[in-house]
Amino acid sequence: MILQPFQSPDTPKNILVIDDSKLNRAIVKNTLSAYNINVFEAADGMEGLNALQSKQFDLILVDIVMPNLDGFGFLEQFKQYIGNEFIPVILMTGLDDLNSKIKGLTIGADDFLLKPLNQKELVARVQSLLRLKSAHDELYEKNQLIQKELEYAKRLQQFIIPKDFSFIPYPSISGRYLPIADIGGDLFDCYKISDSKVGVLIADVTGHGIPAALVMSMAKMTFSIYAYEILNTQDLLTKINEEMRGLLLDMQYITAFYMLIDINQKTISFTNAGHTRPLYYRKSSDKIIALDTNGLFLGIQDESLYEQKTIHFEEGDRCILYTDGITEIKNENKEEFGENRLAKFLKQHNEKPEDFCEHLLQTLDHFSPLHDRKDDVAFIFIDFS
């Protein structure tokens, strides 16, 4: 039986055999050398650890009973030498007892060979673990590539979600976005349509990660195109629904809330497409109003009906648009933060937008640590002072 090369005939494998028996080392070397494998030798565990510092190995065979440092002692220390690298280990032993096998597997061995060594079994087990090593390394490289691509996507998403709203002089606006993964599907944006008109959007794509982020990017692009052309919020969401309908995967949809602020007329026109209701604080009456209209999620069906409502804003009013990642945060008692707590916070905190956003994050984190949250968190705060 000839062992086939695992990568190519030009890429030999390096194996370290650690055994105080020169005869056993010779058996391993003579058996494996014919299979495009370089065999390096060490007489005890300490020599084996030293060898790890000077050469890369694809597999290690180590005897259990040796002077200076035995096989168990070697296993307990060698992870410190290789870090996160995966190098499979075969323990060679004449002790065919269950306790030795359990101990070896517990501290890091991947397989066992009984002495005296059977050459066919030696080749078969080495071949099996070298295939495992190759598969692991290939998977690791692919994972590293994915991580690099995710980092790029994260930077891109950070770029397309606004952080600076100073291009809109009035009203004062600020927002925060905390994806549960490196990238997510929540979205908010602002549009300076003219000197007297400002559009504000918040949206939430089903799911998390790359699929949600891709849809989010398409939704942002689509809104950015039509927000400047269609000034009726009902018509705008109808158009967005038409455009996004063919772009979504099965079971994907987008919730969205869009408002158009007319500074000259002191009005806010808005349309909701199945999104969580923004909360509006009316200073003159000291009341909280939930902004809502009828309308299905975007992308559910070809012809969805939406409606537009309009209210007047007054100086000192304030409003928060948010995704359900805020209200559905649960504390240790399984209580949700909920709309009522958010409404109370909005009513009690008359702060500059940046301070309001930071204070809200602190409040949420105190209610339930944000690093344990189960959903993306996004909100945008508007101050009409």
TORSE-558162 format. One record per residue (C-alpha): residue in one letter; x, y, z. Coordinates in steps of 0.25 Angstrom, whole numbers, plus 5000, padded with zeros to 4 digits. Layout:
N
aXYZ ...
//
This chain:
385
m500050005000 i500650134996 l500150265003 q499750374993 p500350514995 f499450605002 q499650734995 s500650704984 p501850614981 d502650744983 t502150774997 p502650665006 k502150665021 n502950675033 i502750575044 l503350575058 v503550445065 i503850455080 d504350315086 d505450275095 s505550145087 k506550165075 l505950045069 n504550095069 r504950225063 a505650155052 i504350075049 v503550195048 k504650265039 n504850155030 t503350125028 l502950265026 s504150315018 a503550255005 y502250335006 n502850475003 i502950495018 n504150555025 v504350485039 f505050565050 e505550495063 a505550535078 a505950435089 d505050495100 g503950595102 m504950715105 e505650685092 g504350685085 l503950825091 n505250885087 a505050825072 l503650905072 q504451035073 s505251015061 k504350945051 q502950935046 f502250795048 d501050735041 l500950625051 i501550575064 l501750425069 v502150415084 d502350305093 i501750305107 v502850245115 m504150325114 p505250385123 n505350535126 l503950565120 d502950455117 g501850465106 f500750515116 g501750625121 f502050665106 l500550675103 e500350765115 q501350865110 f501450855095 k500150945093 q500951065099 y501951045088 i501051035076 g499951135081 n498751125072 e499351045061 f498750905060 i499750785060 p499150655062 v499850555072 i499850405072 l500250345085 m501050215084 t500950125096 g501049975100 l500050005111 d498749955106 d497950005117 l496650095117 n497150195127 s498450235119 k497650255107 i496650345114 k497750425120 g498450435107 l497150485099 t496850575111 i498150655110 g498250665095 a498550535088 d497750505075 d498050355073 f498750235079 l499750135073 l500050005081 k501449955082 p502049875075 l501749965064 n500949905052 q501449965039 k500149965032 e499450025044 l500450125045 v500350175031 a498850175032 r498750255044 v499750355039 q499050365026 s497750395033 l498250495042 l499050565031 r497750575023 l497150635036 k498250735037 s498150775022 a496650795024 h496850875036 d497850965030 e497050985018 l495851025026 y496651115035 e497151185022 k495751205017 n495251255031 q496451355031 l495951405017 i494551415022 q494951495034 k495751595025 e494551605016 l493651625029 e494551735034 y494451805020 a492951795020 k492951845035 r493751965030 l492851985018 q491651985027 q492252085037 f492552175026 i491052165020 i490352185033 p490452335037 k491152375050 d491252525047 f489952605045 s490452745045 f490052755030 i488652775036 p488652905044 y487252885049 p486652805055 s487852745063 i488052605061 s488952485066 g488952335066 r489552205069 y489752075063 l490251945070 p490151825061 i490151685069 a491151635059 d492251705052 i491251745042 g489651755043 g488351785036 d487951915043 l487952045036 f487752195039 d487952315030 c487652465028 y487452535015 k487552685014 i486552695002 s486552855002 d486852965012 s485452945018 k485252795017 v485952675024 g485652535022 v485952435033 l485952285031 i486052165040 a485952015036 d486251875040 v486551755031 t486151615036 g487351535041 h488751575044 g490151565037 i490551575023 p489151545016 a488451655025 a489651745022 l489551735007 v488051755007 m488251875016 s489251935007 m488351914995 a487151985003 k488052105007 m488452124992 t486952114988 f486552214998 s487652304995 i487252304980 y485752334982 a485652414995 y486052534987 e485052514976 i483852464984 l483352564995 n482152484999 t482552385009 q481452285005 d481852294991 l483252274994 l483052145002 t482152094991 k483352114981 i484352054991 n483451934992 e483451914977 e484951934976 m485251834987 r484251734984 g485151654974 l486451674982 l486051594995 l486251454998 d485051365002 m484651395016 q485451535016 y484751665018 i484951805023 t484251885033 a484452035031 f483952165036 y484152295028 m483852435032 l483952565024 i484152695033 d483652825027 i484352935035 n483653055028 q482252985030 k482652925044 t482152795040 i482552645040 s481952555030 f482252405032 t481952265028 n482152135035 a482451995028 g482251905039 h483351965048 t483451995063 r482652125066 p483552245068 l483252325081 y483052475080 y483052565092 r482152685092 k482752785101 s481452875102 s480552765107 d481652675114 k481152555106 i481752445098 i481152415084 a481452285077 l481552315062 d480952205054 t480152175041 n479652045034 g480651975025 l481251845022 f482751815023 l483551845010 g483751735001 i482551645005 q481651664993 d481651744980 e480551834983 s480551884998 l479751995003 y480352105011 e479752235017 q480352365021 k480052445034 t480452585037 i480652655051 h481252795054 f482452805063 e482752915073 e484052965079 g484552875090 d483952755084 r484752625082 c484652495076 i485352355075 l485352255064 y485852125068 t485951975064 d485351865073 g486651825078 i486451935088 t485151905094 e485351755093 i486551755101 k486351665114 n486951675128 e487251555137 n485851545141 k485451525126 e484751665126 e484751745113 f485251885113 g484051915106 e483352035100 n482852095113 r484252105119 l484752165106 a483652265106 k483952305121 f485452325117 l485052415105 k484152495114 q485152515125 h486352545118 n486452685111 e487852675107 k488752705094 p488552595084 e489952545086 d489852535102 f488452475100 c488952365091 e490152335101 h489252335113 l488252245106 l489352145103 q489752145118 t488352125123 l488152005113 d489451945118 h489051965132 f487751895130 s488451775123 p489951775118 l489951815103 h491051715100 d489951605103 r488851655094 k488251565084 d487951675073 d488551795066 v488251925073 a488052055065 f487352185068 i487352325064 f486952445072 i486352575067 d486252705076 f485452815071 s485952915082 
//
